[in-house]
Amino acid sequence: MNTVVETPGSFRFIHAADLHIDSPLRGLSRYAGAPVERLRNATRRALENLVDLALAERVQFVLLAGDLYDRDWPDFHTGLFFREQMVRLGRAGIAVYIVQGNHDAQGTITRELPLPEHVKVFSSRSAETVYLAALGVALHGRSFPQREVPEDFVPQYPDALPGQFNIGMLHTSLTGAAGHDTYAPTDIATLKTKGYDYWALGHVHTRSVECESPRVVFPGNLQGRHANETGPKGCELVTVQGGQMDARFVALDVVRWHQLQLPLDDVDNLAQATQLIAAALAEATQGAGDRLHALRVVLTGRSALHATEAQQPGTLEAAVHAAAQDVAGAELWIERVQLRLASPIDRAQLAQGDDAVAELLRLVDELAADPAALAAWTAKACGDVLHKLPAEAKTDADWSTSSAMQALLLDAEATLLARLGSAV
């Protein structure tokens, strides 16, 4: 990407945000064989990658647009690790500029360590400007004074300094983003009134170039932390030279999350399914074999394997793990396998019959359509059994909810249909 800017000068910088260092990854212990330590240390390794990139590319400064941490430090180790990486940058003469966001707002982090002199945290009381005279750069920013910031900060930001390359730093939800709370809301039109060349935003974890002139960018978070933060994660590397701005995304994640939805329509045998899954896994991880890939796999479609799974629960999950073993050139971890398969049997036609199978299907339809009736039937038919379930059997669902009971009911139907397959 190349953009013409009015100001000359020659410099490079990195724009990153939402590091969430030491973000807690809960529930990993329930996954047999999960690479727990690698997942827990991923946010640290990603920051090390960012520092390595800054050193290798000889950037003049690094911008961190909020949420360096996920929560208050449990102890000083989190702060010391971050400080250590800042020291590495300082020894190379690379300055660091920070605005605090909702997760690391003033007062949220109760423990404190003095940062090196080359690290500047913008004030939370009002927007301020840092002028880098040697580079012809003016940096404008403001940190969050507390976690909740409902007002628009931008109108109080200084106007652009003439003849300089002006950068605004802001942790914001803009006009809103799915899955993100509203903080310091603003819009592109308001950002443009300041006359800046570049807006370094943070808060939204999916990379997005919101505007090209001026360039307004969410770089996304540095490291995906769970199955809903998929795809490459990293930073923006920006070069300004001779009035031209060149910006590119650089992936820095050490664990990459994926969600793969694989249709198995008309796939009738396990060997064929395993080959198809292996091919999809290989395609998803192609060209990025230097990291761990964490995959959530969802199997869909109408297939005779629906009956195979009902007769031998766990068959398809094992097939996915087997397929992962067959993928060369990449390290894979299957985080979860979800089954959304349907039987190729015409259920509606079966339900119109007058035999026991039809009666069963009609009963399932009646109960699934009436939560109160389902709850009463559950209490009568299997209430005592559910109370006796071990804790590990209740990990993924609260069996007291109607949605969980509906899922269990449909699963039971599938099992019975599979075992009665020869009769229908």
N, C-alpha and C positions, 0 to 999 in steps of 0.2 A: 504494500500500500504506500503510495507516494502522495503527499499533499504539499502544496505551495504555501509557505507562511511569509508574512511580511518582514519578520525580523531575521537578520543574518545570524552568524555565529556557528560554531561547530562544537557539538557535545552529544553525549549519549546518556540515557538514563533508563532505569527499570521502574515499571509501575506494577505493583502487586498489592493484594488486599486479602483479608479474611484468611489469615494463616491458621487461626484457631489452634495454636500450639498446645499439645497435650490434651486435645479434645478427648473426653472419656468415651470409649467404645464399649457400651454395655451389652451384656448378653452373649459375648463371644464364647464363653465357656461351654455353652450348650451345643456348640458345633464341634463334633468330633474331628480332630485333625486340623482345626483352624490355626493358621499361622499367627497366633495371638500377639506375640511380641513385635512382629513385623508390622502388623496393623496398628498397634498402639504407638509405635515409634515413627509411623509414616509422616506425620506432620513435622516432626523434627528433621527427618531426612530430606523432606521437600525444601525446608528452609536452607539446609546445607547446600542443596542443589542451586538455590537462588544465589547464595553467596558465591558459589563456584562460578556461576554464570557471570556475575558482576565482575569478578576478578578476571575471568578469561576475556570478557568483552571490553575491559578497561572503561567501564562507565564512570561518569563523573559523580552521579548521585543515584540514590534509590528512594522511591516514594512508596510508603506503606499506608494504604488508605483504610485503616481501621480493622478492628477485631483481630489484633495480634494473638490474643488469648481467647479461649472459649468461656472461661469463668475465672473466679478468684483462684489464685494459685493454692493448691493443697499444701505446698511447702515452697522453699526458695529454689528448688531445682529447676522449675520452669523458667523463672526469671534469670537464673544464672546461665541456662542454656541460651536463651535469646541474647543476653548480654555478650556471651562468648562469640556468637556469630557477628554481632555488631563490632566487636573488637577486631575480628578478622578483616572487616571492611575498612575500619579506621586505619589499620596498618598499611593498607594500600591507598590511602588518601581518598576514600570514597565516602561522601557524606550521606546521611540518612535523614529523611524527613517523614514525620508520622502525624497523622490525625487519628485520634481515638474514636472508636465507634460504640455501638450499644453494648457489646460484650466486654469491652475494656475501657468503658467510660471512667471519667474521674470519680473516684470513690468506690468503684466496683472492685478494683484490685486493691485489697487492703494491705498487702505486703509491698515493700518498696525497696528498690535497689537503684543507686545512682547510675545513670547511663553515661557512656563516654561523651566527651565534649562535641564530637562530630555528629552526634545524634540529636536532632531537634524535634521535640514534641510541640505541636501548635497549641496555643492557649485554648481553654474551654470557655473563657469569659467572653471573648469576641474574636472575630476574624482578624488575622494579622498577616503581614507580608514579610517574606524573607527575600532580600535582594542579593543575587549572586552576580556581583559586578563583573568578575572575570569572564563569565559565560554569557552575560547579557540576558539573565533569566530572573523573572520575578515569580516567586511561589506564594500562593495565597491559600490559607486554610484555617479551619477551626475544628477543635476536638469536641466530643460530646461531654457536656458537664454532668450528665446523668444518663441512665439507660434509656429513659423515655424522652424522646425529643419530637414533639408533635409539630413544631413550627418550621418554616422554611428559613434556613440560614442564609441563602444566597443573596437576598436583597441587601444584607449588611456587609457582604464581601466588598473589598475595595475594587474600584474600576481598574482596568488594565493600565499598566505603566507604558506609556508610548515608547516605541523603539525597542522594547524588550520582548522576549518570548515568555508569555504569561501562562502559568499553569495554576489551575484551581484544584485543590484537594478537598474531597467531600465524601463522607459516609452517608449514603442516602438510599431510599427506596424509589427515588424519582416519583412517578405517578402510581407506583404499586407494581409488585411482582408476585406471581403465584408462589406460595410457600414461604414468603418473607413478610415479616411484620412491617408496618409503615413507620419509618423513621426519617426525620428531616426531609419531608416530601417537597419536591420541586418539579419543574418540567424543563424541557429543552429550550423553550422560548425564554424562560427566566435565565437560564445559564448563558444564553447568547447575549443578553443585555450587558454582561460584564466585559465582553470584548476579548476574552482569553483565547489562546491558541489551542489549549489542551485542557480537558477536565479529567482528572484522575479520580475515578469513583471507586467506592467499595460498598459492600453489603450484599449484593446479589451474587450468588455462588455460581451462576452460569455466565460464561463469557458472552459479552454482548457489546457491539459497537453501536451506540445509540445515535450517533451523528458523526458525519465526516468533516464538517466545517461549521464550527470548530470540532475537533475530534473529541468525542465524549465516549469514554470506555469504562465498562465493568470488566476487569480482567478475569473475574471468577475467583473462586478460592484456589489456594495453592495446591491443596491435596484433597481429593474426594474422601469423605469420611464414612459413607455408607452407600447402600445400593441405590439410593435416590439421587446421588451426586455422581452421575455417570460421565464417561468420556474424558478426554485429555484435560488436565488442569495445570495451570502455570501462571505466567506473567507476560506483560508487554515489554518488549525491548524497542526503544525508540531512539532513532538517530536524527539529529537536526544538523544539516550542513548546507551552506550556500543557499539558504532560503527554502530548502526542501526538507520535509519531514517524512521519514520512512519508519513505519511501525510494523512489527510482526509479533505474533504470539509464539512463545517458547514453552513447550511442555516441560514441567519439572516434577510431576507426580511420580512416586515410587510404587504406589498401588493404584491401579486403574479399575474402576468399577464399571460393570456392564449389566444391562438387562436385555436378555435375548428372548424374543417370543418366536417359537418355532412351530409352524403348523405340521401336523402329522396326518393330515387327511389322506386316506387311502393307503397309509403305511401299515401293513398287516403283520410284519414280523420284526422281531427284536434286532436282528442283524442289520436290516435295512435302516431301522431307526437310529441305531448306533452310528452308522456311517454318515447319515444325514446330519446328526448332531455334531459329530466330529468335524465335518466340513464347515458347519456354521461357526463353531468355536475357533477354528483355524482362521477363518475369514475375519472374525471380530478382533483377533489379536495380531493380525498380520502387520508387520512393520514396527511393532512396539514390543519386541521380545525382551527388552532390557529392564522389565519391571514385572511385578506380580500382578496378575489379572484376577480380580474377584468377580465372579459371574453369578447372577441370578437368572436361572433358566426357566421359562414358562412354556410348557408343552400344550398345544391347543389342537383343535380339529376333531373330526369324527373318524375314529379308527378302531379296528378290532383290538388294538392294544389296550383299549379301555377295559375290555374283559380280562385281558392278561393281568393288568394291574389289580383289578378287583379280586382275581383268584389268588394272586401272589403279590400282596402289597409291598411296595419298595422296589419292584422290578425296574420301573422306569427311572427312578432316582439312581439306582445302581448303574443303569445303562448310560446315564449322563456322565457319571464319574468315570466309567470305562472309556467313554468317548474322549474325555479330557486327558486320559492317560495316553491316547493315541496321537495327540497334537504335539508335533515336534517344534522346537525353536521358541517356545514360550512357556512360562511357568503359570499354571492355572490353579485357582482354588474355586470350587463350586460352593458358593455361599448358601444357595437354596435352590431347590427344584420345586416348582409349583405346577400342579396338574390341572388343566382345564379342558380335559378331553371329554368327548361325548361318544356314546355308543352309536355304531352305524345302524342299530336296530331302530325301526320306526316306532318310537315310543307312543306317539299319539294313536297309532293304529292298534297297538297292543292294549292300550287303556280302554278301548271300545269293546273288548271281548267280555266274556262272561265267566272266565276261569279265575283261578286264584291270583295269577300274575296281574290280570287287569284290575282285580279288586285291590291289590297292593298298590298299584300305581295311582288309582283314584284316591286311596287313603293318603298317600304322600302328597298329592296335589291339594287335598282339602287342608291338611295340616300346615303345609308350606304357605298357604294363602291366609291362614288365620293364626296370628301369633299367640292369641289367648288360648285357642284350642291346642296349639303345639305345646305351650307351656304346661297345660293341664295334662296332656297325654304324656309328656316327658316326666312330670312328677309322679304319675301313676305307674308308668311302664319301666322307668329306669332311674328314678330319682336316687334311690339308695346306692345304685351302682356308681353314678357320677360322683357322689360324695366320697366314695372309697378310692377314686382314682389317685395314683401317686402324683406328687407335685410336678414331675417331669412331663407327665401326660397333659398337664394344663398350661404348659409354657406358652404355646402359640395362640391360645384362645381361652376366653372365659365362657365355660359351658353354661353359664346362667343366662347368657344373652340369646335372644331369638335368632339372630343371624348365625351364631355359632351352632345352635341346635338345628337350624335349617341345613347348614352345610353337613352336619353329621347325619342328618336324615337322608340327604341326597347321596351321601357316600354309602350309607347302608343299602339304599336302593340299588346303587351300581353293583355292590358286592352280590346282592341276591340275584340280580338279573344275570350277572356273569356266571354264577353257579347254577342257575336254571337255564343257561344258554341252550343246552341241548333240548330242553322242553319247549322253547319258544322259537 
